[in-house]
Amino acid sequence: MIRGMSYSFSDINEKPSVILDIGAAFTKVGFAGESHPRAIIRSSVKCMKSGEIQTLSSSKNEDDLYILLVEFLHQIYYRHLLVNPKDRRVVIVESILSPTIFRESLAKVLFCHYEAISITFLPSHLAALFPLVIATGLVIDIGFSEALCIPVYNGTTILKAWQSYACGANRIHGNLRQLLAEKAKIVSPELNENESQKLFESLISNGEILEDLTVRACFVTSKERSEQIRRDNAKIKPVAPINNYTIGKDTILNIEGEVREKACEVLFEPDIDGNNLALAIVDAVLKSPIDTRKSLASNIILIGGTAMLPGIKKRLLAELKAIANSTKFCTNVGTLEFKIHPLPVKENCMAWLGGSIFAASECPESRSLALTANSPLTDWCDFENNNVLSSLMERYSFVFNAC
């Protein structure tokens, strides 16, 4: 928690707020003022109608989504947090791409079903700046479905400059599945060839297995190494050894070093429009006002679960430097120096920590939506509501100035 900030609830005995960071793949939950979430769970729940496990993001029907959220929040309150929802305020850390139907259904469930005292929606890109005690930064959120590049200058989001690149953990899993089908194999003394093939096909079609393999075995290689592989793939020897992924007692999945090295290359390979992650970042800087570009480039905040991959920061800086030195961009960004902030927590918990700090300040009191209020949900994109960080800076100016 930022030094100088303390709990400021009207009642000193009021219980700390619940912080929810609901992502496409995982959800972080905990209490205000804490340094890390109490639990990190999958953003999925068993559907009462079909009996199948469904992700929250897959439901497009309002009634079905309401039912899923009721069960999902029941697990959060009574299994992971062990608190009464009627006694707690709620701060929801959300992405700018969160669908309106989702935030409205979530608010309806919290108010009508669980009777929460109040709720506050906090943009995740602004929340990510709170733990660093800075007001300017280029927030890059690499999640499950896409990567978002959102510039924030002096506490205000530069909305016209935000960029989205449709590449995240989901695309890495797809590339890994294809590479495993070509290079990997099952080794087991107990299974015959047909049984091994069936087991292998079931493994590479399982999203949770692919995610585990990505975390345990894959890494982002250097830019020089990537260029060598593209030029002469046949003669390049893998730098990583074979990874033996244990499935059963005597069953092992052998993952070649080439697979481990190539799986994450989709983040930096150009798509059908010629864009990649590094170009999206440069575009976000160039679309920002010219007097803000230097500060944004030197204050990159890399968050999200996919940003935890080994080697991604070094590779991203190398890609950005190469673009800045290219003839196409040298005039506009050649003089900029790109720097990535070291973070106080893991990248996947950075936005949640910002929500925890925000909820421990006085700001939620004036920005929360109470159960008795007869007003629509505010939209952070509205300029009147797009000053969350600015108001926090004014209230705690001595903290920001000291840092």
C-alpha positions as CSV (number, residue, x, y, z in Angstrom):
1,M,0.0,0.0,0.0
2,I,1.2,3.5,-0.9
3,R,2.8,5.2,2.1
4,G,0.5,8.0,3.3
5,M,-2.7,6.2,2.3
6,S,-4.8,4.5,4.9
7,Y,-8.3,3.3,5.3
8,S,-10.8,6.2,5.3
9,F,-14.2,4.5,5.6
10,S,-16.8,6.6,7.4
11,D,-17.1,3.8,10.0
12,I,-13.8,2.7,11.4
13,N,-15.2,-0.8,11.9
14,E,-16.5,-1.1,8.3
15,K,-15.0,-4.1,6.7
16,P,-12.5,-3.8,3.7
17,S,-13.9,-3.9,0.2
18,V,-13.8,-6.9,-2.0
19,I,-11.6,-6.5,-5.1
20,L,-12.5,-8.4,-8.2
21,D,-10.3,-8.5,-11.3
22,I,-12.3,-10.7,-13.8
23,G,-10.2,-11.6,-16.8
24,A,-10.9,-13.7,-19.9
25,A,-9.1,-16.7,-18.4
26,F,-8.5,-16.1,-14.7
27,T,-10.0,-14.0,-12.0
28,K,-8.1,-12.4,-9.0
29,V,-10.1,-11.9,-5.8
30,G,-9.1,-10.4,-2.4
31,F,-9.6,-7.5,-0.1
32,A,-8.7,-3.8,-0.1
33,G,-5.3,-2.8,1.4
34,E,-3.7,-6.3,0.8
35,S,-0.6,-6.7,-1.2
36,H,-1.7,-9.8,-3.2
37,P,-5.0,-11.6,-4.1
38,R,-6.5,-14.2,-1.7
39,A,-7.2,-16.5,-4.7
40,I,-6.6,-16.7,-8.4
41,I,-9.3,-18.9,-10.0
42,R,-10.5,-19.7,-13.6
43,S,-13.1,-17.4,-15.0
44,S,-15.4,-20.3,-15.6
45,V,-18.3,-22.1,-13.8
46,K,-20.5,-25.1,-14.3
47,C,-23.7,-24.3,-16.1
48,M,-26.8,-25.4,-14.2
49,K,-28.7,-26.1,-17.4
50,S,-26.2,-28.1,-19.5
51,G,-23.9,-29.3,-16.7
52,E,-20.8,-28.3,-18.7
53,I,-18.1,-25.9,-17.7
54,Q,-18.5,-22.5,-19.3
55,T,-16.3,-19.5,-19.4
56,L,-17.9,-16.2,-18.5
57,S,-16.8,-14.5,-21.7
58,S,-18.4,-17.2,-23.9
59,S,-22.0,-16.4,-22.7
60,K,-23.7,-13.8,-24.9
61,N,-27.2,-14.2,-23.6
62,E,-28.1,-11.9,-20.7
63,D,-30.2,-14.4,-18.8
64,D,-27.6,-17.2,-19.1
65,L,-24.8,-14.8,-18.1
66,Y,-26.8,-13.7,-15.1
67,I,-27.1,-17.4,-13.9
68,L,-23.4,-18.0,-14.5
69,L,-22.4,-14.9,-12.6
70,V,-24.7,-15.9,-9.6
71,E,-22.9,-19.2,-9.3
72,F,-19.5,-17.7,-10.0
73,L,-19.8,-15.1,-7.3
74,H,-21.2,-17.6,-4.9
75,Q,-18.0,-19.6,-5.2
76,I,-15.9,-16.4,-4.7
77,Y,-17.7,-15.2,-1.6
78,Y,-18.4,-18.5,0.2
79,R,-15.5,-20.7,-0.9
80,H,-12.5,-18.4,-1.4
81,L,-13.2,-15.2,0.6
82,L,-15.5,-16.7,3.3
83,V,-17.4,-13.4,3.8
84,N,-21.0,-12.2,3.7
85,P,-21.5,-10.2,0.5
86,K,-24.1,-7.9,2.2
87,D,-21.3,-6.5,4.5
88,R,-18.9,-5.5,1.7
89,R,-18.3,-2.8,-0.8
90,V,-17.0,-4.1,-4.2
91,V,-14.4,-2.6,-6.5
92,I,-14.3,-4.2,-10.0
93,V,-11.1,-3.8,-12.0
94,E,-12.2,-4.0,-15.6
95,S,-10.7,-3.8,-19.1
96,I,-11.8,-1.1,-21.6
97,L,-13.0,-3.9,-23.9
98,S,-15.3,-5.3,-21.3
99,P,-18.7,-5.7,-23.0
100,T,-21.6,-3.5,-21.7
101,I,-23.8,-6.5,-21.2
102,F,-21.2,-8.1,-18.9
103,R,-20.7,-5.1,-16.6
104,E,-24.5,-4.5,-16.4
105,S,-25.2,-8.1,-15.6
106,L,-22.4,-8.1,-13.0
107,A,-23.8,-5.0,-11.3
108,K,-27.3,-6.5,-11.4
109,V,-26.1,-9.7,-9.8
110,L,-24.2,-7.9,-7.0
111,F,-27.1,-5.6,-6.2
112,C,-30.2,-7.7,-6.7
113,H,-28.9,-11.1,-5.7
114,Y,-26.1,-10.5,-3.2
115,E,-27.2,-7.0,-2.0
116,A,-23.7,-5.5,-2.0
117,I,-23.4,-2.1,-0.3
118,S,-21.9,-0.4,-3.3
119,I,-19.8,-1.2,-6.4
120,T,-17.1,0.8,-8.2
121,F,-15.8,0.1,-11.7
122,L,-12.1,0.9,-12.0
123,P,-10.3,0.8,-15.4
124,S,-7.5,-1.7,-15.3
125,H,-5.0,0.5,-17.2
126,L,-5.3,3.2,-14.6
127,A,-5.2,0.8,-11.7
128,A,-1.8,-0.5,-13.0
129,L,-0.3,2.9,-12.4
130,F,-1.2,3.2,-8.7
131,P,1.4,0.8,-7.3
132,L,4.2,2.6,-9.2
133,V,3.0,6.0,-7.9
134,I,3.2,7.5,-11.4
135,A,0.7,9.5,-13.4
136,T,2.1,8.9,-16.9
137,G,2.7,5.6,-18.6
138,L,2.1,3.4,-21.6
139,V,0.2,0.4,-20.2
140,I,0.5,-2.8,-22.2
141,D,-1.9,-5.5,-21.1
142,I,-1.1,-8.8,-22.7
143,G,-3.9,-11.2,-21.7
144,F,-5.6,-14.3,-23.0
145,S,-7.4,-12.9,-26.1
146,E,-5.5,-9.8,-27.1
147,A,-2.9,-7.2,-26.2
148,L,-4.0,-3.7,-25.3
149,C,-1.7,-0.6,-25.5
150,I,-3.2,2.3,-23.7
151,P,-1.3,5.6,-23.1
152,V,-2.0,7.6,-19.9
153,Y,-0.6,11.1,-19.5
154,N,-0.8,13.0,-16.3
155,G,-3.6,10.8,-15.0
156,T,-5.8,11.0,-18.1
157,T,-6.2,8.3,-20.8
158,I,-5.3,9.4,-24.3
159,L,-8.3,7.6,-25.7
160,K,-7.7,8.3,-29.4
161,A,-4.3,6.6,-29.2
162,W,-5.1,3.2,-27.7
163,Q,-4.3,0.2,-29.8
164,S,-5.4,-3.4,-29.7
165,Y,-3.5,-6.4,-31.2
166,A,-5.5,-9.7,-31.4
167,C,-2.7,-11.9,-30.0
168,G,-2.4,-13.3,-26.6
169,A,-2.1,-16.6,-24.7
170,N,-5.0,-18.1,-26.8
171,R,-3.0,-17.6,-30.0
172,I,0.2,-19.0,-28.4
173,H,-1.8,-22.1,-27.4
174,G,-2.9,-22.6,-31.0
175,N,0.7,-22.3,-32.3
176,L,1.9,-24.7,-29.6
177,R,-0.7,-27.2,-30.6
178,Q,0.4,-27.1,-34.2
179,L,4.1,-27.5,-33.2
180,L,3.4,-30.3,-30.9
181,A,1.5,-32.2,-33.6
182,E,4.6,-32.0,-35.8
183,K,7.5,-32.5,-33.3
184,A,6.3,-34.0,-30.0
185,K,5.7,-37.6,-29.1
186,I,4.4,-39.8,-26.3
187,V,6.9,-42.2,-24.6
188,S,5.3,-44.9,-22.6
189,P,6.2,-48.6,-22.1
190,E,2.6,-49.5,-21.2
191,L,0.8,-48.0,-24.3
192,N,0.9,-49.3,-27.8
193,E,1.1,-47.0,-30.9
194,N,-2.7,-46.5,-31.2
195,E,-3.2,-45.8,-27.5
196,S,-0.3,-43.3,-27.5
197,Q,-1.7,-41.5,-30.5
198,K,-5.2,-41.2,-28.9
199,L,-3.6,-39.9,-25.7
200,F,-1.5,-37.4,-27.6
201,E,-4.5,-36.1,-29.5
202,S,-6.5,-35.6,-26.3
203,L,-3.6,-33.8,-24.7
204,I,-3.0,-31.2,-27.4
205,S,-6.8,-30.5,-27.6
206,N,-7.0,-29.8,-23.9
207,G,-6.7,-26.0,-23.3
208,E,-5.6,-26.5,-19.7
209,I,-2.8,-28.8,-20.7
210,L,-1.6,-26.4,-23.4
211,E,-1.6,-23.6,-20.8
212,D,0.4,-25.7,-18.4
213,L,2.9,-26.6,-21.2
214,T,3.3,-22.9,-22.1
215,V,4.0,-21.9,-18.5
216,R,6.4,-24.8,-17.8
217,A,8.3,-25.2,-21.1
218,C,8.0,-22.2,-23.4
219,F,10.0,-19.0,-23.5
220,V,10.5,-16.0,-25.8
221,T,13.8,-16.2,-27.7
222,S,16.0,-13.3,-28.6
223,K,15.5,-11.2,-31.7
224,E,18.8,-12.2,-33.3
225,R,18.0,-15.9,-32.7
226,S,14.5,-15.4,-34.2
227,E,16.0,-13.8,-37.4
228,Q,18.5,-16.7,-37.7
229,I,15.7,-19.2,-37.5
230,R,13.7,-17.4,-40.2
231,R,16.7,-17.3,-42.5
232,D,17.9,-20.8,-42.2
233,N,15.7,-22.9,-40.0
234,A,17.2,-26.3,-41.1
235,K,20.7,-25.6,-39.9
236,I,19.8,-23.9,-36.6
237,K,20.3,-26.1,-33.6
238,P,17.8,-25.6,-30.7
239,V,19.2,-23.8,-27.7
240,A,16.8,-25.4,-25.3
241,P,16.9,-29.1,-24.3
242,I,14.1,-31.5,-24.6
243,N,11.4,-31.0,-21.9
244,N,9.9,-34.2,-20.5
245,Y,6.4,-33.4,-19.5
246,T,5.2,-36.2,-17.1
247,I,1.6,-37.3,-17.7
248,G,1.4,-40.5,-15.7
249,K,3.6,-42.8,-13.7
250,D,5.6,-44.0,-16.7
251,T,4.1,-41.8,-19.5
252,I,6.1,-38.8,-20.7
253,L,5.5,-36.2,-23.4
254,N,8.8,-35.3,-25.1
255,I,8.8,-31.6,-26.2
256,E,11.6,-30.6,-28.5
257,G,13.6,-27.5,-27.8
258,E,12.5,-26.1,-31.2
259,V,8.9,-26.3,-30.1
260,R,9.7,-24.5,-26.8
261,E,11.5,-21.7,-28.6
262,K,9.0,-21.2,-31.5
263,A,5.7,-21.3,-29.6
264,C,5.7,-17.6,-28.5
265,E,7.0,-16.2,-31.8
266,V,3.3,-15.5,-32.9
267,L,3.5,-12.4,-30.6
268,F,6.0,-10.8,-32.9
269,E,5.1,-12.2,-36.2
270,P,3.1,-9.9,-38.5
271,D,-0.5,-10.7,-39.0
272,I,-2.5,-10.4,-42.3
273,D,-2.4,-6.6,-42.0
274,G,1.4,-6.5,-41.3
275,N,1.0,-5.6,-37.6
276,N,2.6,-7.1,-34.5
277,L,2.8,-6.3,-30.8
278,A,5.8,-4.0,-31.2
279,L,4.2,-2.0,-34.0
280,A,1.0,-1.7,-32.0
281,I,3.1,-0.1,-29.2
282,V,4.8,2.3,-31.6
283,D,1.4,3.3,-33.2
284,A,0.0,4.1,-29.7
285,V,3.0,6.4,-29.1
286,L,2.8,8.1,-32.5
287,K,-1.0,8.7,-32.1
288,S,-0.3,10.5,-28.8
289,P,0.4,14.2,-28.7
290,I,4.1,14.9,-29.7
291,D,5.0,16.4,-26.3
292,T,3.9,13.3,-24.5
293,R,5.8,10.7,-26.5
294,K,9.1,10.9,-24.7
295,S,7.4,10.3,-21.3
296,L,5.2,7.5,-22.6
297,A,8.1,5.6,-24.2
298,S,10.2,5.8,-21.1
299,N,7.4,4.6,-18.8
300,I,6.2,1.3,-20.3
301,I,4.2,-0.8,-17.8
302,L,3.9,-4.4,-19.0
303,I,1.1,-6.3,-17.3
304,G,-1.1,-9.4,-17.9
305,G,-0.6,-13.1,-17.6
306,T,1.1,-13.5,-21.0
307,A,3.6,-10.8,-19.9
308,M,5.1,-13.3,-17.4
309,L,6.7,-15.4,-20.2
310,P,10.5,-15.6,-19.7
311,G,12.4,-13.3,-22.1
312,I,9.5,-11.3,-23.3
313,K,10.7,-7.9,-21.9
314,K,14.1,-8.2,-23.5
315,R,12.7,-9.2,-26.8
316,L,10.1,-6.5,-26.8
317,L,12.7,-3.8,-26.1
318,A,14.8,-5.2,-28.9
319,E,11.9,-5.1,-31.3
320,L,11.0,-1.5,-30.3
321,K,14.6,-0.4,-30.8
322,A,14.8,-2.0,-34.2
323,I,11.6,-0.2,-35.3
324,A,12.8,3.1,-33.9
325,N,16.0,2.8,-36.0
326,S,14.2,1.7,-39.2
327,T,13.9,4.2,-42.0
328,K,10.1,4.3,-41.8
329,F,10.0,5.4,-38.2
330,C,13.3,7.0,-37.4
331,T,12.1,10.5,-38.0
332,N,9.2,10.2,-35.5
333,V,10.5,7.8,-32.8
334,G,14.2,7.5,-33.5
335,T,15.1,9.8,-30.6
336,L,12.8,8.0,-28.1
337,E,14.2,5.7,-25.5
338,F,11.9,2.8,-24.6
339,K,12.1,1.6,-21.0
340,I,10.0,-1.0,-19.1
341,H,9.2,-0.4,-15.4
342,P,10.1,-3.1,-12.9
343,L,7.0,-4.1,-11.0
344,P,6.4,-4.7,-7.3
345,V,4.3,-7.8,-8.0
346,K,3.9,-10.4,-10.8
347,E,2.5,-9.0,-14.0
348,N,-0.8,-10.8,-13.7
349,C,-1.6,-9.2,-10.3
350,M,-0.5,-5.6,-11.1
351,A,-4.0,-4.3,-12.0
352,W,-5.5,-6.1,-8.9
353,L,-3.0,-4.5,-6.6
354,G,-3.9,-1.1,-8.1
355,G,-7.5,-1.8,-7.3
356,S,-6.5,-2.8,-3.7
357,I,-4.7,0.5,-3.3
358,F,-7.6,2.5,-4.8
359,A,-10.2,0.8,-2.6
360,A,-8.1,1.7,0.5
361,S,-8.2,5.4,-0.3
362,E,-11.1,7.9,-0.1
363,C,-11.9,7.9,-3.8
364,P,-14.4,5.0,-3.9
365,E,-16.7,6.9,-1.6
366,S,-17.4,9.5,-4.2
367,R,-17.3,7.2,-7.2
368,S,-19.2,4.2,-6.0
369,L,-22.7,3.2,-7.1
370,A,-25.0,2.4,-4.2
371,L,-27.9,0.0,-4.2
372,T,-30.4,2.9,-3.6
373,A,-29.0,5.0,-6.4
374,N,-31.4,5.3,-9.4
375,S,-28.8,6.1,-12.0
376,P,-27.2,4.2,-14.9
377,L,-23.7,2.8,-14.7
378,T,-21.1,5.5,-15.5
379,D,-18.8,4.9,-18.4
380,W,-15.1,5.7,-17.9
381,C,-14.9,6.7,-21.6
382,D,-17.0,9.7,-20.7
383,F,-14.6,12.6,-20.1
384,E,-16.5,13.5,-16.9
385,N,-15.7,10.1,-15.4
386,N,-12.2,9.7,-16.9
387,N,-10.3,11.4,-14.1
388,V,-10.0,8.6,-11.6
389,L,-6.2,8.9,-11.4
390,S,-6.2,12.7,-11.6
391,S,-8.5,13.0,-8.5
392,L,-6.3,10.5,-6.6
393,M,-3.3,12.6,-7.5
394,E,-4.9,15.8,-6.2
395,R,-6.0,14.1,-2.9
396,Y,-2.6,12.5,-2.3
397,S,-0.4,15.0,-4.1
398,F,2.3,14.9,-1.4
399,V,2.8,11.2,-2.1
400,F,3.2,11.6,-5.9
401,N,5.4,14.7,-5.5
402,A,7.7,12.8,-3.0
403,C,8.2,10.0,-5.6
